[in-house]
Amino acid sequence: MPNRLMMTVMILLVMGGVLLHTPSVILAQQAPPPEAPSSVQAPESSTPPTPKIDSGDTAWMLTSSALVLLMTAPGLALFYAGLVRRKNALGTIMQSFIILALISVQWALWGYSLAFGPDTGGIIGSLAWVGLRGVGLDPNPDYAATIPHQAYMIYQMMFAVITPALIMGAVAERMKFSAFLLFTLLWATLIYDPLAHWVWGMGGWLRKMGALDFAGGTAVHISSGISALAASLIVGRRRGHPGEPMPPHNLTMTVTGAALLWFGWFGFNAGSATAANRLATNAFVVTHLATAAAALAWMFVEWSSRGKPTVLGAASGAVAGLVAITPASGFVGPMAAIAIGAAGGILCYSACMLKARLGYDDSLDVVGVHGVGGTWGALATGLFASKAVNPDAADGLFFGNPHQFVVQVIAVLACMILAFVGTVILLKLVDALVGLRVSSEEEQIGLDLTQHEENAYGF
């Protein structure tokens, strides 16, 4: 395909959504009809109705929880494991797998209380819900009025699980397993839990300020991407990097993981509606369209600049689109989603190519995909958000509300500062306690044998 044709297609992907994303189109094509009243409106003097569990909403949220679990293992586990060298495949899978156990227990004991418990100064939740005390089978209307509180808790648990797992891609093939466990536990408690409270917790200061993050652009992707940058700098380069070739050992595994991430992400984004409703449908649709646009955009840019389209590029582009649309998925319509996804694919590709010039060793491009993609998605929410899609949110800059874009910038910067500074401090602490890196000899042999005394491939 000639370069001119490839560039034309790429530009159409980016600009098409912007050109079509006008208030008239939004109102004509995307505005949902008003909800039909479920009952006669009660007089103003009546007491608020008692929250009632809806079986359909509950079924959708439990399904979404399982979908987000699938994103970590097997999705992320396979995606990352295929990208590393053969001698580190099993150790990489182990990290994503064991995080399911470690963070699940942490979340039940104290993490959920810190993230979503009764507010303490807008910064952190109190310890009132430690050990899930008070988190029962009746709804908590502050978060979801039609599902059991424990259903909401288990759904948010899966977000807490995958976020630190993302960071590990930046320091793949060189971190001690003991250091990984200690760092993950500390990071989840001292960085993720406060950030989740800032953005989603009742009383969190970013939520009160009006920051929009439907499904984790700040708390999940920016936090993991910026923490990955800090980790790659503190832990240092892999032995032999950049002179020694370190190609992925199994791209079939990686693409399988990317496909599972795409599948599971519908629970990640559409589940964040906390109900089986119109908003969940919108989030489902825009998630798919943004991902498709990003995969195409990354492929065409790579094809134009390097002469060949690669399977790895298409898979990476899809993940970049998933990341970019995450914070906006409950606030934008389909045409905006295509623009956000296509721009995300181009930006993330460019960021990954820039890594070599900057000299840091982010093994699996966590910074370029999650850090840059999450930042773009959070800012794009401040541009494309429309009350025609979500009346309970706010319009963005393109719909006459520049203040929302300013709020999004503040949220992005606050998240970046806490994630970077906090990660540096925690890594220094872990290094002092147990050491961060395996020895040079162990790194040469590989983590599968030196950390687990196992081999991913029997032959």
GUNU-668135 format. One record per residue (C-alpha): residue in three letters; x negated, y negated, z. Coordinates in steps of 0.02 Angstrom, whole numbers, plus 50000, padded with zeros to 5 digits. Each point is the difference from the previous one (the first is absolute). Example, Ala and Ser with C-alpha at 12.3 -4.5 7.8 and 13.67 -1.06 7.14 Angstrom:
+---------+-------+-------+-------+
: residuo :    px :    py :    pz :
+---------+-------+-------+-------+
:     ALA : 49385 : 50225 : 50390 :
:     SER : 49931 : 49828 : 49967 :
+---------+-------+-------+-------+
***
This chain:
+---------+-------+-------+-------+
: residuo :    px :    py :    pz :
+---------+-------+-------+-------+
:     MET : 50000 : 50000 : 50000 :
:     PRO : 49926 : 49831 : 49954 :
:     ASN : 49952 : 49886 : 50143 :
:     ARG : 50119 : 49866 : 49939 :
:     LEU : 50150 : 50116 : 50012 :
:     MET : 49949 : 50060 : 50173 :
:     MET : 49983 : 49823 : 50063 :
:     THR : 50168 : 49954 : 49924 :
:     VAL : 50087 : 50142 : 50092 :
:     MET : 49912 : 49954 : 50162 :
:     ILE : 50050 : 49817 : 49987 :
:     LEU : 50181 : 50049 : 49964 :
:     LEU : 50003 : 50107 : 50156 :
:     VAL : 49938 : 49857 : 50108 :
:     MET : 50101 : 49860 : 49922 :
:     GLY : 50159 : 50092 : 49961 :
:     GLY : 50058 : 50005 : 50179 :
:     VAL : 49956 : 49818 : 50028 :
:     LEU : 50092 : 49942 : 49844 :
:     LEU : 50154 : 50101 : 50043 :
:     HIS : 49994 : 49962 : 50185 :
:     THR : 50107 : 49842 : 49998 :
:     PRO : 50138 : 49957 : 50121 :
:     SER : 50132 : 50025 : 49865 :
:     VAL : 49937 : 50174 : 49959 :
:     ILE : 49988 : 50046 : 50183 :
:     LEU : 50176 : 49943 : 50034 :
:     ALA : 50068 : 50085 : 49846 :
:     GLN : 49909 : 50165 : 50011 :
:     GLN : 49937 : 50027 : 50176 :
:     ALA : 50117 : 49921 : 50125 :
:     PRO : 50096 : 50138 : 50090 :
:     PRO : 50187 : 49980 : 50016 :
:     PRO : 50061 : 49960 : 50174 :
:     GLU : 50020 : 50147 : 50116 :
:     ALA : 50178 : 50057 : 50018 :
:     PRO : 50059 : 49977 : 50178 :
:     SER : 50008 : 50163 : 50094 :
:     SER : 50137 : 49938 : 50116 :
:     VAL : 50105 : 49849 : 50041 :
:     GLN : 49892 : 49861 : 50071 :
:     ALA : 50013 : 49989 : 50188 :
:     PRO : 50046 : 49837 : 50085 :
:     GLU : 49853 : 49892 : 50054 :
:     SER : 50038 : 50033 : 50182 :
:     SER : 49983 : 50189 : 49979 :
:     THR : 49847 : 50088 : 50069 :
:     PRO : 49874 : 50062 : 49869 :
:     PRO : 50040 : 50176 : 49937 :
:     THR : 49902 : 50142 : 50077 :
:     PRO : 49864 : 50062 : 49881 :
:     LYS : 50055 : 50162 : 49919 :
:     ILE : 49887 : 50130 : 49921 :
:     ASP : 50027 : 50024 : 49814 :
:     SER : 49958 : 50176 : 49940 :
:     GLY : 49952 : 49942 : 49825 :
:     ASP : 49881 : 49867 : 50064 :
:     THR : 49925 : 50122 : 50124 :
:     ALA : 49974 : 50133 : 49866 :
:     TRP : 49915 : 49873 : 49887 :
:     MET : 49884 : 49938 : 50138 :
:     LEU : 49949 : 50176 : 50051 :
:     THR : 49967 : 50040 : 49817 :
:     SER : 49900 : 49839 : 49982 :
:     SER : 49898 : 50046 : 50153 :
:     ALA : 49955 : 50166 : 49919 :
:     LEU : 49956 : 49911 : 49837 :
:     VAL : 49881 : 49881 : 50089 :
:     LEU : 49922 : 50147 : 50092 :
:     LEU : 49970 : 50081 : 49830 :
:     MET : 49906 : 49844 : 49946 :
:     THR : 49863 : 50035 : 50127 :
:     ALA : 49989 : 50189 : 49984 :
:     PRO : 49997 : 50062 : 49867 :
:     GLY : 50008 : 49838 : 49898 :
:     LEU : 49856 : 49894 : 50065 :
:     ALA : 49902 : 50154 : 50054 :
:     LEU : 49995 : 50067 : 49821 :
:     PHE : 49976 : 49829 : 49922 :
:     TYR : 49846 : 49964 : 50107 :
:     ALA : 49931 : 50177 : 50001 :
:     GLY : 49992 : 50007 : 49811 :
:     LEU : 49902 : 49838 : 49993 :
:     VAL : 49858 : 50056 : 50114 :
:     ARG : 49862 : 50124 : 49960 :
:     ARG : 50036 : 50185 : 50020 :
:     LYS : 49899 : 50015 : 50160 :
:     ASN : 50114 : 49874 : 50088 :
:     ALA : 50171 : 50053 : 49934 :
:     LEU : 50058 : 50099 : 50151 :
:     GLY : 49939 : 49870 : 50125 :
:     THR : 50096 : 49866 : 49905 :
:     ILE : 50159 : 50103 : 50002 :
:     MET : 49975 : 50031 : 50186 :
:     GLN : 50002 : 49814 : 50038 :
:     SER : 50171 : 49971 : 49921 :
:     PHE : 50070 : 50160 : 50073 :
:     ILE : 49943 : 49976 : 50180 :
:     ILE : 50058 : 49819 : 50003 :
:     LEU : 50176 : 50069 : 49988 :
:     ALA : 49973 : 50084 : 50168 :
:     LEU : 49896 : 49866 : 50086 :
:     ILE : 50106 : 49847 : 49959 :
:     SER : 50164 : 50092 : 50024 :
:     VAL : 49956 : 50035 : 50181 :
:     GLN : 49929 : 49824 : 50024 :
:     TRP : 50160 : 49925 : 49928 :
:     ALA : 50112 : 50099 : 50117 :
:     LEU : 49895 : 49965 : 50155 :
:     TRP : 49970 : 49814 : 49980 :
:     GLY : 49985 : 49941 : 49818 :
:     TYR : 50186 : 49978 : 49965 :
:     SER : 50023 : 49903 : 50160 :
:     LEU : 49857 : 49882 : 49956 :
:     ALA : 50063 : 49974 : 49822 :
:     PHE : 50189 : 49991 : 50023 :
:     GLY : 50030 : 49990 : 50187 :
:     PRO : 50068 : 49847 : 50092 :
:     ASP : 49900 : 49848 : 49947 :
:     THR : 49856 : 49927 : 50100 :
:     GLY : 49960 : 49825 : 49941 :
:     GLY : 50026 : 50038 : 49816 :
:     ILE : 49836 : 50098 : 49997 :
:     ILE : 50036 : 50177 : 50059 :
:     GLY : 50139 : 50108 : 50063 :
:     SER : 50007 : 50043 : 50184 :
:     LEU : 49973 : 50173 : 50072 :
:     ALA : 50185 : 50019 : 50041 :
:     TRP : 50019 : 50141 : 49872 :
:     VAL : 49842 : 50098 : 50047 :
:     GLY : 50028 : 50186 : 49974 :
:     LEU : 50156 : 49955 : 49900 :
:     ARG : 50089 : 49951 : 50159 :
:     GLY : 50162 : 49917 : 49947 :
:     VAL : 49977 : 50055 : 49819 :
:     GLY : 50145 : 50119 : 49986 :
:     LEU : 50129 : 50063 : 49877 :
:     ASP : 50112 : 49848 : 50004 :
:     PRO : 49968 : 49857 : 49877 :
:     ASN : 49896 : 49847 : 50044 :
:     PRO : 50091 : 49861 : 49906 :
:     ASP : 49847 : 49888 : 50004 :
:     TYR : 49917 : 50113 : 49871 :
:     ALA : 50133 : 50114 : 49923 :
:     ALA : 50180 : 50003 : 50057 :
:     THR : 50058 : 50158 : 49911 :
:     ILE : 49863 : 50128 : 50038 :
:     PRO : 49933 : 50073 : 50163 :
:     HIS : 49860 : 49901 : 50077 :
:     GLN : 49888 : 50153 : 49989 :
:     ALA : 50031 : 50009 : 49812 :
:     TYR : 49933 : 49822 : 49983 :
:     MET : 49855 : 50043 : 50114 :
:     ILE : 49948 : 50154 : 49899 :
:     TYR : 50014 : 49902 : 49838 :
:     GLN : 49884 : 49864 : 50063 :
:     MET : 49883 : 50135 : 50067 :
:     MET : 49961 : 50053 : 49822 :
:     PHE : 49946 : 49822 : 49958 :
:     ALA : 49884 : 50001 : 50150 :
:     VAL : 49929 : 50167 : 49941 :
:     ILE : 49954 : 49953 : 49822 :
:     THR : 49925 : 49829 : 50034 :
:     PRO : 49838 : 50053 : 50087 :
:     ALA : 49987 : 50147 : 49879 :
:     LEU : 49984 : 49873 : 49858 :
:     ILE : 49849 : 49919 : 50081 :
:     MET : 49900 : 50162 : 49999 :
:     GLY : 49983 : 49994 : 49812 :
:     ALA : 49879 : 49855 : 50017 :
:     VAL : 49878 : 50098 : 50108 :
:     ALA : 50027 : 50172 : 49923 :
:     GLU : 49856 : 50124 : 49999 :
:     ARG : 49899 : 49925 : 50142 :
:     MET : 50097 : 49975 : 50162 :
:     LYS : 49992 : 50118 : 50149 :
:     PHE : 50162 : 50092 : 50037 :
:     SER : 49988 : 49951 : 50184 :
:     ALA : 49977 : 49817 : 49951 :
:     PHE : 50147 : 50012 : 49881 :
:     LEU : 50115 : 50066 : 50138 :
:     LEU : 49949 : 49868 : 50127 :
:     PHE : 50007 : 49856 : 49877 :
:     THR : 50170 : 50055 : 49934 :
:     LEU : 50076 : 50007 : 50173 :
:     LEU : 49930 : 49830 : 50049 :
:     TRP : 50045 : 49918 : 49834 :
:     ALA : 50179 : 50062 : 50006 :
:     THR : 50023 : 49936 : 50177 :
:     LEU : 49910 : 49833 : 49991 :
:     ILE : 50026 : 49946 : 49820 :
:     TYR : 50146 : 50090 : 49916 :
:     ASP : 50120 : 49996 : 50148 :
:     PRO : 49981 : 49811 : 50029 :
:     LEU : 50013 : 49964 : 49814 :
:     ALA : 50158 : 50105 : 49985 :
:     HIS : 50074 : 49901 : 50144 :
:     TRP : 49951 : 49834 : 49921 :
:     VAL : 50087 : 50044 : 49837 :
:     TRP : 50146 : 50114 : 50048 :
:     GLY : 50021 : 49999 : 50189 :
:     MET : 50140 : 49901 : 50079 :
:     GLY : 49916 : 49840 : 50059 :
:     GLY : 49842 : 50025 : 49896 :
:     TRP : 49929 : 49830 : 49954 :
:     LEU : 49986 : 50031 : 49813 :
:     ARG : 50176 : 50069 : 49994 :
:     LYS : 50066 : 49847 : 50094 :
:     MET : 49904 : 49887 : 49880 :
:     GLY : 50093 : 50080 : 49855 :
:     ALA : 49863 : 50104 : 49919 :
:     LEU : 50071 : 50128 : 49878 :
:     ASP : 49927 : 50175 : 49997 :
:     PHE : 50129 : 50129 : 49954 :
:     ALA : 49894 : 50157 : 50014 :
:     GLY : 49822 : 49964 : 50050 :
:     GLY : 49901 : 49883 : 49888 :
:     THR : 49920 : 49916 : 50149 :
:     ALA : 50009 : 50125 : 50142 :
:     VAL : 49952 : 50149 : 49891 :
:     HIS : 49906 : 49951 : 49843 :
:     ILE : 49913 : 49837 : 50041 :
:     SER : 49952 : 50066 : 50171 :
:     SER : 49929 : 50162 : 49929 :
:     GLY : 49916 : 49915 : 49852 :
:     ILE : 49914 : 49865 : 50102 :
:     SER : 49953 : 50125 : 50135 :
:     ALA : 49927 : 50108 : 49862 :
:     LEU : 49890 : 49855 : 49946 :
:     ALA : 49938 : 49977 : 50177 :
:     ALA : 49970 : 50186 : 50018 :
:     SER : 49902 : 50015 : 49838 :
:     LEU : 49888 : 49857 : 50055 :
:     ILE : 49971 : 50064 : 50177 :
:     VAL : 49980 : 50185 : 49959 :
:     GLY : 49891 : 49963 : 49849 :
:     ARG : 49975 : 50082 : 49832 :
:     ARG : 49999 : 50185 : 49963 :
:     ARG : 49830 : 50081 : 49985 :
:     GLY : 49940 : 49972 : 49821 :
:     HIS : 50128 : 49866 : 49958 :
:     PRO : 50001 : 49917 : 49874 :
:     GLY : 49861 : 50086 : 49905 :
:     GLU : 50061 : 50179 : 50016 :
:     PRO : 50155 : 50048 : 49898 :
:     MET : 50148 : 50045 : 50112 :
:     PRO : 50143 : 50045 : 49883 :
:     PRO : 50166 : 50072 : 50062 :
:     HIS : 49992 : 50188 : 50012 :
:     ASN : 50182 : 50040 : 49957 :
:     LEU : 50107 : 49874 : 49908 :
:     THR : 50141 : 50126 : 49984 :
:     MET : 50014 : 49996 : 50190 :
:     THR : 49995 : 49810 : 49999 :
:     VAL : 50139 : 49979 : 49872 :
:     THR : 50106 : 50127 : 50093 :
:     GLY : 49976 : 49896 : 50157 :
:     ALA : 50045 : 49840 : 49907 :
:     ALA : 50161 : 50079 : 49936 :
:     LEU : 50046 : 50054 : 50177 :
:     LEU : 49965 : 49823 : 50061 :
:     TRP : 50115 : 49931 : 49865 :
:     PHE : 50136 : 50123 : 50053 :
:     GLY : 49980 : 49969 : 50186 :
:     TRP : 49995 : 49811 : 49979 :
:     PHE : 50187 : 49997 : 49966 :
:     GLY : 50021 : 50044 : 50183 :
:     PHE : 49871 : 49869 : 50047 :
:     ASN : 50090 : 49858 : 49912 :
:     ALA : 50181 : 50051 : 49976 :
:     GLY : 50003 : 50073 : 50176 :
:     SER : 49955 : 49830 : 50069 :
:     ALA : 50179 : 49947 : 49967 :
:     THR : 50041 : 50114 : 50151 :
:     ALA : 50161 : 50051 : 49914 :
:     ALA : 50063 : 50083 : 49842 :
:     ASN : 50064 : 49842 : 49920 :
:     ARG : 49978 : 49874 : 49859 :
:     LEU : 49837 : 49933 : 50070 :
:     ALA : 49925 : 50174 : 50004 :
:     THR : 50051 : 50023 : 49819 :
:     ASN : 49917 : 49837 : 49951 :
:     ALA : 49840 : 50047 : 50091 :
:     PHE : 49999 : 50171 : 49915 :
:     VAL : 50021 : 49924 : 49826 :
:     VAL : 49872 : 49862 : 50017 :
:     THR : 49873 : 50118 : 50079 :
:     HIS : 50008 : 50113 : 49847 :
:     LEU : 49992 : 49859 : 49873 :
:     ALA : 49854 : 49911 : 50083 :
:     THR : 49903 : 50162 : 50010 :
:     ALA : 50028 : 50040 : 49816 :
:     ALA : 49950 : 49824 : 49948 :
:     ALA : 49842 : 50005 : 50104 :
:     ALA : 49946 : 50169 : 49932 :
:     LEU : 50020 : 49935 : 49822 :
:     ALA : 49913 : 49835 : 50038 :
:     TRP : 49849 : 50084 : 50081 :
:     MET : 49988 : 50124 : 49855 :
:     PHE : 50006 : 49866 : 49866 :
:     VAL : 49874 : 49887 : 50087 :
:     GLU : 49881 : 50146 : 50025 :
:     TRP : 50026 : 50058 : 49822 :
:     SER : 49961 : 49825 : 49936 :
:     SER : 49846 : 49972 : 50107 :
:     ARG : 49923 : 50175 : 50004 :
:     GLY : 50059 : 50076 : 49837 :
:     LYS : 50097 : 50147 : 50072 :
:     PRO : 50156 : 50019 : 50108 :
:     THR : 49966 : 50114 : 50148 :
:     VAL : 50112 : 50111 : 50104 :
:     LEU : 49920 : 49930 : 50158 :
:     GLY : 50040 : 49825 : 49941 :
:     ALA : 50183 : 50041 : 49969 :
:     ALA : 50015 : 50081 : 50172 :
:     SER : 49911 : 49855 : 50085 :
:     GLY : 50112 : 49877 : 49911 :
:     ALA : 50155 : 50090 : 50060 :
:     VAL : 49940 : 49990 : 50180 :
:     ALA : 49960 : 49815 : 49975 :
:     GLY : 50178 : 49970 : 49941 :
:     LEU : 50071 : 50093 : 50149 :
:     VAL : 49896 : 49892 : 50117 :
:     ALA : 50044 : 49836 : 49914 :
:     ILE : 50189 : 50025 : 50000 :
:     THR : 50010 : 50064 : 50180 :
:     PRO : 50024 : 49833 : 50091 :
:     ALA : 50115 : 49933 : 49863 :
:     SER : 50107 : 50153 : 49969 :
:     GLY : 50147 : 49939 : 50103 :
:     PHE : 49996 : 49821 : 49934 :
:     VAL : 49973 : 50005 : 49810 :
:     GLY : 50089 : 50073 : 49851 :
:     PRO : 49943 : 50111 : 49856 :
:     MET : 49924 : 49869 : 49885 :
:     ALA : 49899 : 49922 : 50140 :
:     ALA : 49943 : 50175 : 50049 :
:     ILE : 49928 : 50030 : 49826 :
:     ALA : 49905 : 49836 : 50009 :
:     ILE : 49936 : 50037 : 50176 :
:     GLY : 49947 : 50175 : 49953 :
:     ALA : 49913 : 49953 : 49838 :
:     ALA : 49905 : 49857 : 50082 :
:     GLY : 49956 : 50116 : 50144 :
:     GLY : 49926 : 50127 : 49881 :
:     ILE : 49891 : 49869 : 49917 :
:     LEU : 49945 : 49918 : 50163 :
:     CYS : 49958 : 50164 : 50085 :
:     TYR : 49902 : 50063 : 49850 :
:     SER : 49900 : 49839 : 49997 :
:     ALA : 49966 : 50010 : 50187 :
:     CYS : 49937 : 50180 : 49985 :
:     MET : 49883 : 49950 : 49858 :
:     LEU : 49935 : 49855 : 50105 :
:     LYS : 49947 : 50117 : 50141 :
:     ALA : 49837 : 50049 : 49915 :
:     ARG : 49948 : 49818 : 49984 :
:     LEU : 50036 : 49963 : 50182 :
:     GLY : 49900 : 50151 : 50056 :
:     TYR : 50110 : 50079 : 50134 :
:     ASP : 50038 : 50186 : 49994 :
:     ASP : 50188 : 50020 : 50011 :
:     SER : 49997 : 50184 : 49950 :
:     LEU : 50179 : 50018 : 49938 :
:     ASP : 50048 : 49819 : 49960 :
:     VAL : 50110 : 49969 : 50151 :
:     VAL : 49955 : 49815 : 50000 :
:     GLY : 50036 : 49975 : 49816 :
:     VAL : 50165 : 50092 : 49999 :
:     HIS : 50075 : 49977 : 50173 :
:     GLY : 49916 : 49838 : 50055 :
:     VAL : 50022 : 49907 : 49836 :
:     GLY : 50164 : 50085 : 49952 :
:     GLY : 50076 : 49969 : 50172 :
:     THR : 49946 : 49818 : 49998 :
:     TRP : 50072 : 49972 : 49827 :
:     GLY : 50163 : 50086 : 50050 :
:     ALA : 50020 : 49894 : 50156 :
:     LEU : 49968 : 49839 : 49904 :
:     ALA : 50110 : 50055 : 49855 :
:     THR : 50141 : 50025 : 50125 :
:     GLY : 49985 : 49815 : 50038 :
:     LEU : 50015 : 49963 : 49814 :
:     PHE : 50136 : 50119 : 49940 :
:     ALA : 50111 : 50030 : 50152 :
:     SER : 50183 : 49962 : 49966 :
:     LYS : 50150 : 49992 : 50113 :
:     ALA : 50100 : 50064 : 49851 :
:     VAL : 49915 : 50166 : 50033 :
:     ASN : 49997 : 49992 : 50190 :
:     PRO : 50115 : 49868 : 50076 :
:     ASP : 49925 : 50029 : 50172 :
:     ALA : 49826 : 49948 : 49944 :
:     ALA : 49940 : 49840 : 49916 :
:     ASP : 49966 : 49930 : 49828 :
:     GLY : 49821 : 49988 : 49942 :
:     LEU : 49905 : 49863 : 49910 :
:     PHE : 50073 : 50042 : 49830 :
:     PHE : 50174 : 49975 : 50072 :
:     GLY : 49966 : 49831 : 50076 :
:     ASN : 49929 : 50044 : 50171 :
:     PRO : 49812 : 49963 : 50006 :
:     HIS : 50003 : 50018 : 50190 :
:     GLN : 50019 : 50189 : 49983 :
:     PHE : 49838 : 50011 : 49902 :
:     VAL : 49911 : 49902 : 50137 :
:     VAL : 50068 : 50120 : 50131 :
:     GLN : 49938 : 50148 : 49898 :
:     VAL : 49825 : 49924 : 49990 :
:     ILE : 49996 : 49978 : 50189 :
:     ALA : 50054 : 50181 : 50025 :
:     VAL : 49866 : 50063 : 49881 :
:     LEU : 49862 : 49900 : 50084 :
:     ALA : 50053 : 50050 : 50176 :
:     CYS : 50002 : 50183 : 49951 :
:     MET : 49830 : 49988 : 49917 :
:     ILE : 49918 : 49917 : 50150 :
:     LEU : 50064 : 50125 : 50127 :
:     ALA : 49960 : 50150 : 49889 :
:     PHE : 49823 : 49947 : 49955 :
:     VAL : 49943 : 49934 : 50168 :
:     GLY : 50085 : 50139 : 50097 :
:     THR : 49927 : 50136 : 49889 :
:     VAL : 49823 : 49933 : 50016 :
:     ILE : 50015 : 49998 : 50189 :
:     LEU : 50074 : 50174 : 50009 :
:     LEU : 49869 : 50075 : 49884 :
:     LYS : 49860 : 49924 : 50104 :
:     LEU : 50078 : 50075 : 50155 :
:     VAL : 50020 : 50172 : 49920 :
:     ASP : 49821 : 49993 : 49937 :
:     ALA : 49939 : 49965 : 50176 :
:     LEU : 50102 : 50143 : 50073 :
:     VAL : 49981 : 50143 : 49875 :
:     GLY : 49912 : 49931 : 49846 :
:     LEU : 50086 : 49965 : 49835 :
:     ARG : 49901 : 50095 : 49869 :
:     VAL : 49942 : 50176 : 49975 :
:     SER : 49814 : 50023 : 49981 :
:     SER : 49917 : 49983 : 49830 :
:     GLU : 49975 : 50188 : 49993 :
:     GLU : 50182 : 50034 : 50045 :
:     GLU : 50060 : 49877 : 49869 :
:     GLN : 49895 : 50088 : 49869 :
:     ILE : 50071 : 50170 : 50047 :
:     GLY : 50178 : 49933 : 50006 :
:     LEU : 50132 : 49972 : 50132 :
:     ASP : 50093 : 50162 : 49967 :
:     LEU : 49859 : 50106 : 50069 :
:     THR : 49921 : 49880 : 50125 :
:     GLN : 50160 : 49938 : 50081 :
:     HIS : 50116 : 50150 : 49983 :
:     GLU : 49892 : 50151 : 49952 :
:     GLU : 50117 : 50036 : 49856 :
:     ASN : 49994 : 49991 : 49812 :
:     ALA : 50140 : 49938 : 49888 :
:     TYR : 49951 : 50120 : 49861 :
:     GLY : 49953 : 50179 : 50042 :
:     PHE : 49894 : 50021 : 49845 :
+---------+-------+-------+-------+
***
